[in-house]
């Protein structure tokens, strides 16, 4: 039996209020949906676009249930929503992806167990629950390695490198003596990501892999197409398909991969939502990751994911505001630059405030123009203020 679609004119509920929800809401509104958002903060990026903004803690389960009763389907833009909140929402409306899938993807220990149980490649690792377990993990995994909190880690937060001389007890104390995973250090050739979608009917669609460069553990630059062999790209897509099917997933999922210098492709982590590396799909692909999320959770056929032209995306962090407002005029004087700002009230170092996308005949030219445009935000600012 074909699943019944949630038609335009219906209301989609989003748990989370950040920029991913903002861009999702833009896509949903364009398709004729209403959008409600629930987050602990007021005046959020998602709230600016949504029809209704509910300010409530994810732990306030009565408020979550009330929110879910007012929508036709619930989705996430933030993976650290408690499992209890997802379960409470599911009492009142379909939750896509499911709370069970979210519970796996938001916790490194459960994530590693799921991946290894399905025969999918990960870096050598060991679970850490106490100090004795940490010492045993270091003996097993070796040094160098990386100690990561099992929950609530992102953009390099919640992790400590374990080198030859690192005091491992002090490293664990630095992470608050919380449950962790110790991963072997990988000699990286590059990092890529694959974003896939799975519909209510089990159909799947995938964007070509993205080439990612990080700075201080935060995504800095994404290029598409990725500069990898076709066989590696196929492997990344097939691993993503296996995860989607294994979780009986409905919605958008991103997998971040390590490409080791010895050619191995290893799953780094799962993101059960749209992903920063997929922002360029808004401008560069026939269907954006955000429209694809709407299509998937509402039961419609998935859209074509082909890349219209090579593209580059650069993040704009709060550091660019250190000496005043960036010089938007200089950057936008480049006619192929697309500016996306997230409407955040205040800038601070490391905070994602927006991004620039450039399409060009080649990925190298797209990269060059995107970096040049970002440079103009500061150099033009300096010229304007007379430095």
Beta strands, then each sheet from edge to edge (+ up, - down):
strand 1: 11-15
strand 2: 34-39
strand 3: 52-55
strand 4: 73-76
strand 5: 94-95
strand 6: 125-128
strand 7: 145-149
strand 8: 159-162
strand 9: 180-184
strand 10: 188-198
strand 11: 204-206
strand 12: 210-215
strand 13: 218-224
strand 14: 251-260
strand 15: 265-271
strand 16: 311-317
strand 17: 337-341
strand 18: 352-359
sheet 1: 3+ 2+ 1+ 4+ 5+
sheet 2: 6+ 9- 7+ 8-
sheet 3: 11+ 10- 12+ 13- 16+ 18- 17+
sheet 4: 11+ 10- 14+ 15-
end
